[in-house]
Amino acid sequence: MPGMSYNDPAGGTPSDIGNQIVQFAHIRKVLTEIQKKKTFSQLADTYTQPKNHGKIVKQDLILPILHDGNINNQGIDASGATTTKEVTILLFTPGVDTSDTRLAHHVVGEGADAALALTAAKAEAVNLFKNLQIFDTDYATTVGVLTALGWTINDSLADVPVSGNLYGSSNDMNYIKERLPMVGEHGGRKNRVGLTRITIEGTFSQLGFFAEYTKNTANFDTTPKLVDLHVNREMIRAAHKVSEDHLQINLLNGAGVILFTGAATSKATLSGEAGAATELSYRDFTNAETMLDNNDCPTDTTIITGSLMTDTQVISAARIMYAGPELKNTLEALVDPHGNPALTKAVHYADGGKLLNGEYGSIGGFRIVINKEMMKFRGVGANVVSNGGFYASNGKYDGFPLLVVGDKSFTNIGFELAPSSTSTKFDIIHKRPSKETADRNDPYGLTGFMSILWNEGILLQRPERIALITTIARY
């Protein structure tokens, strides 16, 4: 029957029986983006700054007596003599806080006077350069090259008597044997040591944003409870995402152990040139593991699983390493010194314990977590001439972080919220369109708003337990 033809009302051809009002089915269930999982905040202890105490948190830290960073002039050796001198050279990789001596490579030299002690320290520095594969001709030349690449090398520290920290961090048997704090039958003024105290500090920032809506939006929008349910939920989800990103930036900037892959000695020297790529190797994992071992970084990690940061769980025998998804091809191609695949996929050991969110596998002493929100350093490397198959931006190679966060290495800093707040972290204000919102800019009171405000910062208590390896990544 021609009069019953539907034709194509939605496409502009009306039905033979007249206009049709309803031309689609409205699925009432709204599609929402999956909430981003917490990654770094689950590792943090928390501290709440009380009111009327400023915005800076300070904490004293006493360096161990047996630590090369404990440089003091209190030393008297086992024979009671004070004539032998000791000079320490500090070497900071690019991006490290040079005010914190824990974060430096320490090389120590001894001699009958300050000049001879400095000469011995420079010889030890050359050995370090060779171990790090960054040696160039001699001490002075290497220092000049590294300084131009962003390293900070302090070889002008005053000499001190030996044994102020006994044998420091040395593991040389003969050196330790000579400096064991023996005490003879008659005692005497022998083996005096000193202590060095440093002050660490952190601060926090105030973060927040708001959204506006109208009374008509709430009354006539086809999504039920648009404001009360969806806007409120998305505001909180966005705040959690911003909080995670803020924390990640602080951790990337606060790492105390910084390594660059291959022959690179800074971000600017990362290269993916064919035949000369500074690509990730198994050696980078073992070097990072050794440095973290020397820094007493635990291999047990406590994670916070409760919504109010009260429930915790210990992940045994694990240093957690975070990487972005772009590094999957690089990790998959990695081989150990025997030519075998270095990566053990999580599926092979998942039954043996609890996996972390996004856990991908294990390499050496690290459990790798792929974090989809992991940041990268775009276009920070060397110029692209003949790309060997690596990510690049604006004609320069991209850098990708592998971040290791040791247990008890940092604390999240918050601030006391208003007493009326119902949130442990976020202060939310919601004013609906009404007389309360009416003013000269909206005399009818037809506009409402919702705002979210919070304070957040970080106190790096053990930055030497946070390691950052920066590498290039294969397509």
C-alpha positions as CSV (number, residue, x, y, z in Angstrom):
1,M,0.0,0.0,0.0
2,P,1.7,3.2,-1.2
3,G,0.1,5.3,1.6
4,M,1.9,3.3,4.2
5,S,5.5,3.8,2.8
6,Y,8.0,4.7,5.5
7,N,10.5,6.2,3.0
8,D,13.4,8.0,4.9
9,P,12.3,10.6,7.4
10,A,15.7,10.8,9.1
11,G,17.4,11.4,5.7
12,G,15.0,14.1,4.7
13,T,12.3,12.2,2.8
14,P,9.0,12.3,4.8
15,S,6.7,9.3,5.2
16,D,3.6,9.2,3.0
17,I,1.5,9.2,6.1
18,G,3.0,12.3,7.6
19,N,5.9,13.5,9.7
20,Q,7.5,11.1,12.2
21,I,8.6,12.6,15.5
22,V,10.6,9.8,17.0
23,Q,13.4,8.8,14.6
24,F,15.8,7.1,17.0
25,A,15.9,4.9,20.1
26,H,17.6,6.5,23.2
27,I,19.6,4.1,25.2
28,R,19.3,5.5,28.7
29,K,22.4,3.9,30.1
30,V,25.2,6.5,29.5
31,L,28.6,5.4,28.2
32,T,31.3,6.6,30.6
33,E,35.0,6.3,30.4
34,I,36.5,3.7,32.7
35,Q,38.1,5.3,35.7
36,K,41.9,5.4,35.6
37,K,43.5,3.0,38.1
38,K,45.7,4.4,40.8
39,T,49.3,3.6,40.1
40,F,51.7,5.7,42.1
41,S,49.5,6.9,44.9
42,Q,49.1,3.3,46.1
43,L,52.8,3.3,47.1
44,A,52.8,6.5,49.2
45,D,52.7,7.1,52.9
46,T,50.6,10.2,53.7
47,Y,51.2,13.2,55.9
48,T,48.7,15.9,56.6
49,Q,50.1,19.4,57.2
50,P,48.4,21.1,60.1
51,K,47.0,24.6,59.8
52,N,49.1,27.6,60.6
53,H,52.4,25.9,60.0
54,G,53.2,27.3,56.5
55,K,53.4,25.3,53.3
56,I,56.8,23.7,53.8
57,V,57.4,20.3,55.5
58,K,60.9,19.7,56.9
59,Q,62.4,16.6,58.3
60,D,65.9,15.9,59.7
61,L,67.9,12.9,58.3
62,I,71.1,11.7,59.9
63,L,73.4,9.9,57.5
64,P,74.7,6.6,58.7
65,I,78.3,6.6,60.1
66,L,79.3,4.1,57.5
67,H,78.3,6.2,54.5
68,D,80.5,8.1,52.0
69,G,78.1,11.0,52.2
70,N,79.0,11.4,55.9
71,I,81.8,13.8,55.3
72,N,83.1,15.2,58.7
73,N,86.3,16.4,60.3
74,Q,86.0,14.4,63.5
75,G,88.1,11.4,62.3
76,I,90.8,9.8,64.4
77,D,92.0,6.5,63.1
78,A,92.7,3.3,64.9
79,S,96.3,4.4,65.8
80,G,95.2,7.7,67.1
81,A,96.9,9.7,64.3
82,T,95.2,12.5,62.4
83,T,97.8,13.2,59.8
84,T,96.3,11.3,56.8
85,K,93.9,13.3,54.8
86,E,90.8,12.3,52.8
87,V,89.1,14.1,49.9
88,T,85.8,13.3,48.4
89,I,84.6,14.1,44.9
90,L,80.8,14.3,44.3
91,L,79.4,13.5,40.8
92,F,75.7,14.3,40.1
93,T,74.0,13.0,37.0
94,P,71.8,15.5,35.1
95,G,68.5,16.3,36.9
96,V,69.6,15.2,40.3
97,D,69.2,17.5,43.4
98,T,72.8,18.6,44.0
99,S,72.0,19.8,47.5
100,D,71.5,16.2,48.7
101,T,74.9,14.4,48.9
102,R,73.1,11.0,49.1
103,L,72.3,11.3,45.4
104,A,75.9,11.7,44.2
105,H,78.4,9.2,43.1
106,H,81.1,9.4,45.7
107,V,84.8,8.8,45.0
108,V,87.2,9.1,47.9
109,G,91.0,9.5,47.9
110,E,93.6,9.5,50.7
111,G,97.0,11.0,50.9
112,A,99.6,12.5,53.3
113,D,98.2,16.0,52.5
114,A,95.2,17.5,50.7
115,A,96.9,17.6,47.2
116,L,97.8,13.9,47.3
117,A,94.4,13.0,48.6
118,L,92.8,14.9,45.7
119,T,95.0,13.2,43.2
120,A,94.0,9.8,44.5
121,A,90.3,10.8,44.4
122,K,90.6,11.8,40.7
123,A,92.2,8.5,40.0
124,E,89.1,6.8,41.6
125,A,86.9,9.1,39.5
126,V,88.6,7.8,36.3
127,N,87.8,4.2,37.4
128,L,84.2,5.2,37.9
129,F,84.0,6.9,34.5
130,K,85.4,3.7,32.9
131,N,82.8,1.5,34.8
132,L,80.0,3.8,33.5
133,Q,81.5,3.7,30.0
134,I,81.8,7.5,29.8
135,F,85.6,7.9,30.1
136,D,87.2,10.3,27.5
137,T,91.0,10.6,27.4
138,D,91.6,11.7,31.0
139,Y,90.0,13.1,34.1
140,A,89.9,16.8,33.0
141,T,88.6,16.0,29.5
142,T,85.8,13.7,30.8
143,V,84.8,16.3,33.4
144,G,84.5,18.9,30.7
145,V,82.4,16.7,28.5
146,L,80.1,15.6,31.3
147,T,79.6,19.2,32.6
148,A,78.5,20.3,29.1
149,L,75.9,17.5,29.2
150,G,74.4,18.7,32.5
151,W,76.5,16.7,35.0
152,T,77.6,18.5,38.2
153,I,81.0,17.5,39.5
154,N,82.3,18.9,42.8
155,D,86.0,18.3,43.3
156,S,86.6,21.3,45.5
157,L,85.5,19.9,48.9
158,A,87.8,20.6,51.8
159,D,90.0,17.7,52.9
160,V,89.2,16.0,56.2
161,P,91.0,13.6,58.5
162,V,90.5,10.0,57.6
163,S,88.2,7.6,59.5
164,G,85.5,10.2,60.3
165,N,83.1,7.6,58.8
166,L,85.4,4.6,59.5
167,Y,85.6,3.0,56.1
168,G,82.5,4.6,54.6
169,S,80.7,2.6,52.0
170,S,83.8,0.7,50.9
171,N,83.6,-3.1,50.3
172,D,87.4,-3.5,49.7
173,M,88.5,-6.1,52.2
174,N,92.0,-4.7,52.7
175,Y,90.7,-1.1,53.1
176,I,88.1,-2.3,55.7
177,K,90.7,-4.4,57.5
178,E,93.0,-1.4,58.0
179,R,90.2,0.7,59.4
180,L,88.4,-1.7,61.8
181,P,87.9,0.2,65.0
182,M,90.1,-1.9,67.2
183,V,90.5,-0.8,70.8
184,G,93.7,-1.8,72.7
185,E,94.2,-2.8,76.3
186,H,94.8,0.8,77.4
187,G,92.0,2.4,75.4
188,G,92.8,6.0,74.5
189,R,91.5,8.6,72.1
190,K,91.1,6.3,69.1
191,N,88.3,5.7,66.5
192,R,86.5,9.0,66.9
193,V,83.8,9.4,64.3
194,G,81.4,12.1,63.3
195,L,77.8,12.4,62.2
196,T,76.3,14.5,59.4
197,R,72.7,15.7,59.5
198,I,70.9,17.0,56.5
199,T,67.5,18.5,56.3
200,I,65.0,17.4,53.6
201,E,61.9,19.4,52.8
202,G,58.8,19.3,50.6
203,T,55.9,21.5,49.9
204,F,52.5,21.2,48.4
205,S,50.4,23.0,45.7
206,Q,46.7,23.9,45.7
207,L,44.9,22.3,42.7
208,G,41.3,22.6,41.6
209,F,38.9,23.2,38.8
210,F,35.1,23.8,38.3
211,A,32.2,23.2,35.9
212,E,29.1,25.3,35.3
213,Y,25.6,24.2,34.2
214,T,22.2,25.8,33.8
215,K,18.8,25.0,35.4
216,N,17.5,24.1,31.9
217,T,20.3,21.5,31.6
218,A,19.2,19.8,34.8
219,N,15.5,20.0,33.9
220,F,15.4,19.1,30.2
221,D,18.5,17.1,29.3
222,T,17.6,13.5,28.1
223,T,20.2,12.0,30.6
224,P,18.6,11.5,34.0
225,K,20.5,12.9,36.9
226,L,23.1,14.4,34.6
227,V,24.4,16.8,37.2
228,D,24.0,14.8,40.4
229,L,25.4,11.6,39.0
230,H,27.5,12.0,35.9
231,V,29.1,15.5,36.3
232,N,29.9,14.8,40.0
233,R,31.5,11.4,39.1
234,E,33.5,12.8,36.2
235,M,34.8,15.7,38.3
236,I,36.1,13.3,40.9
237,R,37.6,11.0,38.3
238,A,39.4,13.9,36.7
239,A,40.7,15.1,40.0
240,H,42.1,11.6,40.7
241,K,43.8,11.6,37.3
242,V,45.3,15.1,37.9
243,S,46.5,13.9,41.3
244,E,48.2,10.9,39.8
245,D,49.9,12.9,37.1
246,H,51.1,15.5,39.6
247,L,52.6,12.7,41.7
248,Q,54.3,11.1,38.6
249,I,56.0,14.4,37.7
250,N,57.4,14.7,41.2
251,L,58.7,11.2,41.2
252,L,60.3,11.5,37.7
253,N,61.9,14.8,38.8
254,G,62.9,13.5,42.2
255,A,64.7,10.2,41.3
256,G,68.1,9.9,43.0
257,V,69.4,7.2,40.8
258,I,69.5,8.3,37.2
259,L,70.8,6.2,34.3
260,F,70.8,6.5,30.5
261,T,70.9,3.6,28.2
262,G,73.6,2.5,25.8
263,A,76.3,5.2,25.3
264,A,74.0,8.0,26.3
265,T,75.0,10.2,29.2
266,S,72.1,12.6,29.1
267,K,68.7,12.9,27.5
268,A,70.2,15.0,24.7
269,T,72.5,12.1,23.7
270,L,69.7,9.5,23.4
271,S,69.9,8.3,19.8
272,G,68.1,5.8,17.6
273,E,70.4,6.2,14.6
274,A,70.9,3.0,12.6
275,G,73.9,1.1,13.9
276,A,74.4,3.5,16.8
277,A,71.2,3.3,18.9
278,T,71.4,3.9,22.6
279,E,69.0,1.1,23.3
280,L,68.0,-0.6,26.5
281,S,70.0,-3.7,27.5
282,Y,70.0,-6.2,30.2
283,R,73.0,-4.5,31.6
284,D,71.0,-1.4,32.4
285,F,68.7,-3.5,34.7
286,T,71.6,-5.1,36.6
287,N,73.3,-1.7,37.0
288,A,70.1,-0.2,38.4
289,E,69.7,-3.2,40.7
290,T,73.2,-2.9,42.0
291,M,72.9,0.8,42.7
292,L,69.6,0.3,44.5
293,D,71.2,-2.6,46.5
294,N,74.0,-0.3,47.6
295,N,71.4,2.3,48.6
296,D,69.7,-0.2,50.9
297,C,66.5,-0.1,48.8
298,P,64.1,-2.8,50.1
299,T,62.9,-5.6,47.9
300,D,59.5,-5.7,49.6
301,T,57.0,-3.1,48.6
302,T,53.9,-2.1,50.6
303,I,50.9,-1.0,48.5
304,I,47.8,0.8,49.7
305,T,44.6,-1.1,48.6
306,G,41.9,0.7,50.7
307,S,39.9,3.5,49.3
308,L,40.8,5.7,52.3
309,M,44.5,4.7,52.2
310,T,44.1,2.6,55.3
311,D,44.3,-1.0,54.0
312,T,47.8,-2.1,53.0
313,Q,49.4,-5.2,51.5
314,V,53.0,-6.2,51.1
315,I,54.3,-7.4,47.7
316,S,57.2,-9.7,48.5
317,A,60.6,-9.8,46.8
318,A,59.8,-7.1,44.3
319,R,61.2,-3.8,43.2
320,I,58.5,-2.4,41.0
321,M,59.4,-0.8,37.7
322,Y,56.9,1.3,35.7
323,A,57.0,1.7,32.0
324,G,54.8,3.1,29.2
325,P,53.1,0.8,26.6
326,E,55.5,2.1,23.9
327,L,58.3,0.1,25.5
328,K,56.6,-3.3,25.0
329,N,58.5,-4.0,21.8
330,T,61.8,-3.0,23.4
331,L,61.1,-5.2,26.5
332,E,60.0,-8.2,24.3
333,A,63.2,-8.0,22.3
334,L,65.5,-7.8,25.3
335,V,67.8,-10.8,25.9
336,D,69.9,-11.8,28.8
337,P,73.7,-12.4,28.7
338,H,73.1,-16.0,27.5
339,G,71.0,-14.9,24.6
340,N,67.7,-16.0,26.1
341,P,64.6,-13.8,26.3
342,A,65.0,-11.6,29.4
343,L,61.3,-11.0,30.0
344,T,59.3,-13.5,31.9
345,K,55.6,-12.8,31.3
346,A,53.4,-12.3,34.3
347,V,51.1,-15.2,33.2
348,H,54.0,-17.6,34.0
349,Y,54.1,-16.7,37.7
350,A,50.7,-15.2,38.3
351,D,49.6,-18.2,40.4
352,G,52.4,-17.7,42.8
353,G,51.3,-14.4,44.4
354,K,49.4,-11.2,44.0
355,L,49.9,-9.2,40.7
356,L,49.9,-5.4,40.7
357,N,47.6,-3.4,38.5
358,G,49.0,-3.6,34.9
359,E,51.8,-6.0,35.8
360,Y,53.4,-7.2,32.5
361,G,56.3,-9.4,33.5
362,S,59.6,-9.7,35.3
363,I,63.2,-8.8,34.2
364,G,66.1,-9.5,36.6
365,G,65.1,-8.2,40.0
366,F,62.3,-6.0,38.8
367,R,58.6,-6.6,38.2
368,I,57.5,-4.5,35.2
369,V,54.2,-2.7,35.4
370,I,52.8,-1.2,32.2
371,N,51.2,2.1,33.0
372,K,49.1,3.5,30.2
373,E,49.4,7.0,31.7
374,M,53.2,6.9,31.9
375,M,54.6,10.1,30.7
376,K,57.5,10.5,28.2
377,F,60.0,13.1,27.2
378,R,59.1,14.1,23.6
379,G,61.9,15.3,21.3
380,V,64.6,15.5,23.9
381,G,67.2,13.3,22.2
382,A,69.7,13.7,19.4
383,N,68.7,14.8,15.9
384,V,67.2,12.2,13.6
385,V,69.3,11.6,10.5
386,S,68.8,7.9,9.7
387,N,66.2,6.5,12.1
388,G,66.8,2.9,13.0
389,G,63.1,2.3,14.0
390,F,62.5,4.4,17.1
391,Y,60.0,6.9,18.3
392,A,60.8,10.6,17.5
393,S,59.1,14.0,17.6
394,N,60.0,17.2,15.8
395,G,63.2,15.7,14.4
396,K,64.6,14.5,17.7
397,Y,64.4,11.1,19.4
398,D,61.9,10.7,22.3
399,G,63.0,9.5,25.7
400,F,60.9,7.0,27.6
401,P,61.3,6.5,31.4
402,L,61.6,3.3,33.3
403,L,60.8,4.3,36.9
404,V,61.6,2.3,40.0
405,V,59.9,3.4,43.2
406,G,61.4,1.7,46.3
407,D,59.4,1.1,49.4
408,K,59.1,4.0,51.9
409,S,60.9,6.4,49.5
410,F,58.3,9.2,49.6
411,T,55.4,10.6,51.4
412,N,52.3,12.4,50.0
413,I,51.7,15.8,51.7
414,G,48.1,16.9,52.1
415,F,46.5,19.7,54.1
416,E,43.7,19.9,56.7
417,L,40.4,20.3,54.9
418,A,37.4,22.3,56.1
419,P,35.6,20.6,59.0
420,S,32.4,20.4,56.9
421,S,34.1,18.4,54.1
422,T,33.0,14.8,53.7
423,S,36.0,13.8,51.7
424,T,39.4,12.8,53.0
425,K,41.2,14.5,50.2
426,F,38.9,16.7,48.0
427,D,36.9,19.7,49.1
428,I,33.8,19.8,46.8
429,I,31.4,22.8,46.6
430,H,28.1,22.4,44.7
431,K,25.7,25.2,44.3
432,R,22.5,24.6,42.3
433,P,20.8,27.3,40.3
434,S,18.7,29.2,42.8
435,K,18.5,32.5,44.7
436,E,21.9,31.6,46.3
437,T,23.7,31.8,42.9
438,A,21.9,34.9,41.7
439,D,24.1,38.0,41.4
440,R,24.6,40.9,39.0
441,N,26.2,38.4,36.5
442,D,23.2,36.1,36.7
443,P,20.3,38.0,38.2
444,Y,17.9,35.2,37.5
445,G,19.8,32.5,39.4
446,L,19.7,30.1,36.4
447,T,23.4,29.0,36.6
448,G,24.9,26.6,39.0
449,F,28.4,25.3,39.5
450,M,30.5,22.5,41.0
451,S,34.1,23.0,42.1
452,I,36.7,20.6,43.5
453,L,39.8,21.7,45.4
454,W,42.6,19.9,47.1
455,N,46.2,20.3,48.3
456,E,48.9,17.9,47.3
457,G,52.7,17.6,47.4
458,I,55.5,15.2,48.0
459,L,58.3,14.8,50.5
460,L,61.1,12.7,49.1
461,Q,62.4,10.9,52.1
462,R,64.6,8.4,50.3
463,P,65.2,9.6,46.8
464,E,68.2,7.3,46.5
465,R,65.6,4.5,46.5
466,I,63.9,5.9,43.3
467,A,65.7,5.0,40.1
468,L,65.0,6.4,36.6
469,I,66.3,4.8,33.5
470,T,65.7,6.8,30.3
471,T,65.8,5.0,27.0
472,I,64.6,5.1,23.4
473,A,61.7,2.9,22.3
474,R,61.2,0.7,19.2
475,Y,58.1,1.2,17.0
